[in-house]
Every structure is written in C-alpha cells, then in structure tokens.
Amino acid sequence: MILLARLGSVVWYPATALSLALMLAISPWYFFLGFFCDTLASALFYHQPLWSFSELLSTTGTNACCLAAACLLRGPLRIDLGLRRQRDVVRYLLVTSVAGLAGSVLGIIGLTLDGTLSWNDFGPAVLAWFSGDGIGRFGVAPFFLIHVFPAIRRKLFGSKYGSLPRVGPSPSEPLSVALRLEVIGQAFAT
C-alpha cells in the first residue's frame, strides 16, 4: 500500500486517509491511535529515532493537522459525512487541503532538520508529500465516509446514530442500483 521512493517522498499513504476518516466519522480521540501507529511505523519501517525532529514535527504535526481538520469539520464548519451537498464537498476539500499542506510542510521540515533531506529538496518533497496524501484525502477518506463508516457508526452508536448526520440509506432500505454503481465507481477510481 505504500510506495516509498525515498524517505520524504511517498507516492501515496492510505493510513493518513484512514486516520482522517476515523477522526471525522467516529471520534477525534482516534488521534492517539493514529499518532501511535505513525510513531511505530516511523521506528519500525523508516528506522527514524523516536527522539528527533522528524518524529516531533512529522508524526505529531501531521496527525495534529488531521485532528484540526476533523475538529473543524465536526464543529464550526460541520459537514454532512455523506458529502451530498456541494457546500459540504467544498468545505471538506478546502479544510483537508489546508491541513494536508500544513502537515506536509511540517513533515518535511522535520526530515530536513534531522538531515534526512537537504533543504534543496524541500519544495519538491513538500509537493510529493502533499500529492501522495492527497490521493488518500480525496479518494480513500471520502470512500470510507460514504460507504464504510455508516454501518460502523450504526453499530457503535445504535439509536444515537439517528441524531447524527445521515450518511447513507437507512438499514431498511435496499441498496439501489445507482448506489451500488456509485460504490463500484468510487472503488475503481480510488
């Protein structure tokens, strides 16, 4: 799932999308799980020291940016998690893009301060990081929000789910052909 050209240059990273979707659809408290998993991946897969700028800025900073985006989209800029209205889609795209850019800049600053990347590579590395996470933000996370998390939210929240924004057909409604085609189309697009 991860194609790593070199440290700081990931073609796409689905864990960011899953973390964002969990924080947005279920609870912002999933920040801690995302942070823990990101820290573990940094140490195990990328061999980054736990006490470093890359750990402080990359892991903490990028997860904090996802948390900020989720809190904004759950709070003051609240969206329908089904992304059915144009306003919700625009808010989602704007907030997650700003958060993604901030997370990319923080991540690359951490890697450059540690000497993993040179300052000459800063611009291209930020762009590569932002683009790689963008696939997750714009393809994977919306797919989870629209097609996966409604069932999970019903299981977790039960009767409380009715007071939360509707995200899909009610459990008693059969899936229409159009909805099935949309799910298949989004899966293939992702």
FENSUL-V282907 format. One record per run of one state. SS is the DSSP state (@ for helix, = for strand, . for the rest). FROM is the first residue (numbers start at 0). TO is the last residue. Records with the same first field share a line. If there is no record, write none. Layout:
SS: FROM-TO, FROM-TO
This chain:
.: 0-2, 6-7, 10-12, 25-28, 44-51, 74-84, 113-117, 163-175, 189-189
=: 3-5, 8-9
@: 13-24, 29-43, 52-73, 85-112, 118-162, 176-188
